Amino acid sequence: MTSFDLSGLTASFSGKRVIGPLSLRINTGDKVALVGKSGAGKSTLIRLIHERVNRDSSLIPQDLGLVNALSVFHNVFMGQLDKHPTWYNTVTLARPFSKDRNEVHTLLNTLGMTEKLWTPTASLSGGQRQRVAIARALYRNAAVLLADEPVSALDGPMANSVMTHLRDGFSTSIIALHDVELALRYCTRIVGIQGGQVALDQPSENLTTSDIMSLY
């Protein structure tokens, strides 16, 4: 995907404007962190961008979007459902092909979850569930990553490990992050959202933690 222009984005709930009108240009190769306090509009903005780019994106929503009754393998495999014919996906429900099993196993190994391959997702901890959603996004391997607080349930070392995978796994990414230090460390561009508007848009190298904390 080439760069894309997100112009005139707006969203209202119960008659109240929560986003925009807002314009944002994303260039190929940008690693964008969306920062700002809770309720600023970051999650809504992620959803609006997903509506624009949909099939070209890997999405990690804040609610994760997992199917609790299915295994970890099948939740990760869902990242490529639209890349296979219906018969293939139906067979995979009962007897996954070795190629797919091996690919998902390898991906889970990088996230420290190989032993959970066939575990029902409902029985996982919050941090494990978050890693399943991350694995699904990586497995989809789309041009753009859209992620809403993807490491909020992970401890420091695992959060850093996952952010490294997300940074290296996608050419372009837009990630809503509450952790300002992670935003500065793993993203090349900081976009601050305040009251549904862009209040800050700068390269990470030009900013310090205190510059961003003024948004909170």
C-alpha positions as semicolon CSV with decimal commas, in nm:
position;residue;x (nm);y (nm);z (nm)
1;M;0,000;0,000;0,000
2;T;0,121;0,349;-0,084
3;S;0,067;0,644;0,146
4;F;-0,292;0,739;0,219
5;D;-0,471;1,058;0,309
6;L;-0,727;1,042;0,587
7;S;-0,915;1,366;0,532
8;G;-1,241;1,480;0,683
9;L;-1,266;1,205;0,944
10;T;-1,558;1,265;1,182
11;A;-1,749;1,060;1,438
12;S;-2,037;1,144;1,668
13;F;-2,209;0,951;1,946
14;S;-2,548;1,049;2,089
15;G;-2,530;1,371;1,894
16;K;-2,192;1,468;2,037
17;R;-1,889;1,508;1,810
18;V;-1,600;1,293;1,939
19;I;-1,369;1,303;1,638
20;G;-1,287;1,569;1,386
21;P;-1,326;1,694;1,138
22;L;-0,970;1,564;1,135
23;S;-0,715;1,520;0,859
24;L;-0,412;1,293;0,878
25;R;-0,171;1,178;0,610
26;I;0,003;0,844;0,665
27;N;0,313;0,779;0,457
28;T;0,445;0,435;0,368
29;G;0,698;0,339;0,634
30;D;0,546;0,554;0,908
31;K;0,535;0,396;1,253
32;V;0,272;0,617;1,415
33;A;0,188;0,620;1,785
34;L;-0,148;0,772;1,874
35;V;-0,119;0,920;2,223
36;G;-0,355;1,111;2,449
37;K;-0,565;1,060;2,759
38;S;-0,852;0,811;2,780
39;G;-1,158;0,942;2,598
40;A;-0,953;1,164;2,364
41;G;-1,075;0,965;2,061
42;K;-0,784;0,728;1,989
43;S;-0,996;0,410;1,974
44;T;-1,256;0,580;1,757
45;L;-0,984;0,703;1,523
46;I;-0,842;0,350;1,490
47;R;-1,190;0,224;1,394
48;L;-1,237;0,503;1,138
49;I;-0,901;0,430;0,977
50;H;-0,985;0,058;0,966
51;E;-1,307;0,139;0,778
52;R;-1,098;0,325;0,520
53;V;-0,822;0,066;0,465
54;N;-0,994;-0,256;0,588
55;R;-0,850;-0,544;0,378
56;D;-0,508;-0,380;0,361
57;S;-0,475;-0,382;0,739
58;S;-0,406;-0,616;1,029
59;L;-0,627;-0,507;1,320
60;I;-0,576;-0,553;1,695
61;P;-0,890;-0,400;1,850
62;Q;-0,894;-0,311;2,219
63;D;-1,154;-0,584;2,285
64;L;-0,926;-0,825;2,091
65;G;-1,212;-0,979;1,888
66;L;-1,131;-1,341;1,981
67;V;-1,368;-1,639;1,954
68;N;-1,360;-1,788;2,302
69;A;-1,484;-2,135;2,205
70;L;-1,207;-2,184;1,949
71;S;-0,846;-2,283;2,015
72;V;-0,552;-2,046;2,000
73;F;-0,456;-2,199;1,664
74;H;-0,795;-2,129;1,510
75;N;-0,807;-1,772;1,644
76;V;-0,467;-1,700;1,489
77;F;-0,565;-1,875;1,163
78;M;-0,863;-1,638;1,137
79;G;-0,615;-1,372;1,031
80;Q;-0,604;-1,539;0,687
81;L;-0,964;-1,660;0,655
82;D;-1,030;-1,435;0,356
83;K;-0,723;-1,570;0,176
84;H;-0,865;-1,924;0,145
85;P;-1,176;-2,075;-0,017
86;T;-1,465;-2,177;0,209
87;W;-1,390;-2,551;0,178
88;Y;-1,033;-2,494;0,300
89;N;-1,149;-2,302;0,607
90;T;-1,415;-2,565;0,683
91;V;-1,160;-2,847;0,670
92;T;-0,923;-2,644;0,888
93;L;-1,185;-2,629;1,164
94;A;-1,165;-3,007;1,206
95;R;-0,821;-3,101;1,073
96;P;-0,576;-2,815;1,008
97;F;-0,323;-2,858;0,729
98;S;0,036;-2,914;0,843
99;K;0,158;-2,600;0,663
100;D;-0,080;-2,380;0,862
101;R;-0,009;-2,566;1,189
102;N;0,364;-2,514;1,145
103;E;0,333;-2,147;1,054
104;V;0,111;-2,068;1,354
105;H;0,331;-2,277;1,586
106;T;0,640;-2,084;1,476
107;L;0,462;-1,752;1,528
108;L;0,342;-1,850;1,875
109;N;0,696;-1,957;1,963
110;T;0,818;-1,601;1,908
111;L;0,549;-1,487;2,156
112;G;0,622;-1,756;2,416
113;M;0,292;-1,939;2,368
114;T;0,363;-2,265;2,181
115;E;0,221;-2,477;2,464
116;K;-0,117;-2,303;2,420
117;L;-0,161;-2,394;2,051
118;W;-0,473;-2,609;2,105
119;T;-0,597;-2,441;2,425
120;P;-0,946;-2,286;2,411
121;T;-0,901;-1,910;2,412
122;A;-1,162;-1,871;2,688
123;S;-0,926;-2,030;2,941
124;L;-0,636;-1,790;2,879
125;S;-0,521;-1,501;3,097
126;G;-0,560;-1,142;2,981
127;G;-0,199;-1,116;2,870
128;Q;-0,216;-1,447;2,683
129;R;-0,535;-1,340;2,505
130;Q;-0,364;-1,019;2,401
131;R;-0,076;-1,219;2,252
132;V;-0,323;-1,434;2,055
133;A;-0,469;-1,120;1,896
134;I;-0,115;-0,999;1,823
135;A;-0,028;-1,335;1,663
136;R;-0,345;-1,315;1,448
137;A;-0,242;-0,969;1,323
138;L;0,113;-1,086;1,245
139;Y;-0,026;-1,396;1,069
140;R;-0,247;-1,179;0,850
141;N;0,067;-0,997;0,738
142;A;-0,115;-0,699;0,587
143;A;0,053;-0,383;0,464
144;V;-0,069;-0,174;0,757
145;L;-0,103;-0,254;1,128
146;L;-0,384;-0,087;1,323
147;A;-0,359;-0,161;1,694
148;D;-0,545;-0,024;1,996
149;E;-0,343;-0,059;2,318
150;P;-0,195;-0,395;2,205
151;V;0,040;-0,441;2,504
152;S;-0,168;-0,299;2,791
153;A;-0,190;-0,639;2,967
154;L;0,176;-0,736;2,921
155;D;0,465;-0,686;3,164
156;G;0,769;-0,476;3,074
157;P;0,995;-0,737;2,906
158;M;0,708;-0,898;2,711
159;A;0,565;-0,558;2,612
160;N;0,903;-0,459;2,471
161;S;0,941;-0,792;2,291
162;V;0,596;-0,763;2,134
163;M;0,651;-0,401;2,030
164;T;0,970;-0,511;1,856
165;H;0,775;-0,776;1,662
166;L;0,506;-0,525;1,567
167;R;0,763;-0,265;1,461
168;D;0,955;-0,514;1,246
169;G;0,653;-0,708;1,118
170;F;0,478;-0,423;0,936
171;S;0,606;-0,159;0,698
172;T;0,347;0,089;0,821
173;S;0,171;0,098;1,157
174;I;-0,071;0,312;1,357
175;I;-0,079;0,211;1,723
176;A;-0,276;0,371;2,005
177;L;-0,051;0,362;2,311
178;H;-0,096;0,484;2,666
179;D;0,270;0,415;2,752
180;V;0,459;0,723;2,630
181;E;0,802;0,561;2,670
182;L;0,703;0,271;2,444
183;A;0,564;0,519;2,192
184;L;0,893;0,708;2,176
185;R;1,103;0,391;2,166
186;Y;0,919;0,195;1,897
187;C;0,743;0,453;1,680
188;T;0,895;0,708;1,444
189;R;0,608;0,957;1,459
190;I;0,391;1,075;1,747
191;V;0,038;1,196;1,682
192;G;-0,131;1,340;1,990
193;I;-0,510;1,336;2,005
194;Q;-0,690;1,583;2,228
195;G;-1,065;1,641;2,220
196;G;-1,095;1,449;1,893
197;Q;-0,841;1,669;1,715
198;V;-0,474;1,636;1,622
199;A;-0,295;1,838;1,890
200;L;0,057;1,712;1,813
201;D;0,224;1,559;1,507
202;Q;0,602;1,531;1,524
203;P;0,885;1,284;1,456
204;S;0,964;1,090;1,774
205;E;1,325;1,207;1,767
206;N;1,209;1,566;1,815
207;L;1,014;1,490;2,133
208;T;1,071;1,402;2,496
209;T;0,835;1,236;2,743
210;S;0,747;1,574;2,897
211;D;0,648;1,713;2,555
212;I;0,385;1,439;2,524
213;M;0,266;1,440;2,886
214;S;0,112;1,783;2,832
215;L;-0,165;1,600;2,646
216;Y;-0,265;1,409;2,959
